[in-house]
Amino acid sequence: MDLVVVGASLAGLRAVESARRAGHTGPITLIGAEPHLPYDRPPLSKAFLCAGGPAQVRPFRGEAELRDELGVRLLLGTPAQTLDTVACEVSVGDQAVPYDALIIATGASPRPFPGTSGIAGVHQLRTSDDAVAIRSALDGGARTVVVGAGFIGSEVASAARARGHEVTVVEAASLPLSRSIGVDAGTVCADLHRANGTDLRLGVGVAAIESSDGRVTGVRLDDGTVLAADLVVVGTGVAPATGWLRGSGVPLHERDGGVLCDETLWTGVPGVYAAGDVAHVPNPLFDGDLMRLEHWTSAAEQGAAAARHALDPASARGLAPVPYFWSDWYGHRIQFVGTPDCDEVQVVDTDTFTALYRRGDRIVGALTVDRPREVMKFRKRIAERGDWSEALAFAGVSAREGA
Ligand code: FAD
């Protein structure tokens, strides 16, 4: 059986590893648009940017290990262009790669700021090449403006501050992240920026990114203010990388174009599964909510499961995970478990910060700052469909005892 994995990053690599662990001895082809071996993205906006000097990003595994130990045929540096689900072939450059089982793990691409293509000094942060360019601009002491106070933009601001640079974050909403984690948690995020010397401009949009001779010079805000800049990092979200699937018959989400799957990650097209940031998956733990998560842990878990299921569909079991992500800001760790889609958010600890999220009479989410052990206890309760009052009582106890 030929297993083909499109997307050579976390979900794709975990798919390959899990296929071999499951005893698959047939051919595996891993197709990646980037010229690099699979590498880890979270450090790109954290330790990698905080450190200075020339550097390359190290891959998860070396080429020899992938080729010789895992027996993977690598097709890197050229994107898959089309998928033919009748002939069961993926086209890559001038090759047609046949498959019996296919994993779509093409992740997501950042949305560019309109009109900035080709302007030096304007970056998004998704790839190792992006991170190398941003790190080098920080090495040169760039005046930095971050557009968008989401997790990645905020981590870039945090890294710039760690290196002693001035940085401004511009956010059109009145609070960072309030739509995704709630107003109280958004306020905590705003406070973290301000307490660490980041100039946070809220409730104002970016009218234009200005340049001269092809190099960025500044950011003009809707209120007319111009922020001088040598480095602008645009962090305004991503879109699933599914352009290559158009016309393939693989079902795509009508709003964002992500791949629609069932709980086993099957797309409904024979042999075709999806995993990671590209995939919308219903989660029975949260009333069947369709979730497209942009989280490291889900990409890893889904990649591994998708390969097992694609190779042996009869043994496929639906996933019902508790989503989890973390983000590191100014030496603090923000962690979230579960879903923010809820009826009520209650702040149960204002000291470091813990907020709980209720749906009906259940706890469905928890956000903590610098409480790594506690957040995992909430994760367990969410997985067990834990009772809201019990979670509140537990939170009261653990906040007092500093759990
Ligand atoms: P991706 O990592 O996006 O990989 C998809 C791959 O597919 C890419 O290499 C892409 O080039 C390739 N591809 C796209 N189209 C094609 C095509 N047509 N043909 C072939 N290949 C293609 N998550 C957390 O939980 N915590 C964090 O702290 C955190 N920090 C992050 C920091 C940064 C800077 C970034 C970018 C992400 C961070 N994440 C974090 C999110 C996490 O890294 C992602 O959820 C994870 O990388 C998703 O893995 P993936 O394999 O699904 O997709």
Residues whose N, C-alpha, C, O or C-beta is under 5 A from the ligand:
A	BS01	FAD	V6 G7 A8 S9 L10 A11 G12 I31 G32 A33 E34 R41 P42 L44 S45 T78 P79 A80 A105 T106 G107 A108 L125 R126 I152 A241 W244 A275 G276 D277 V278 E294 H295 W296 T297 A299 Y324 F325 W326 S327
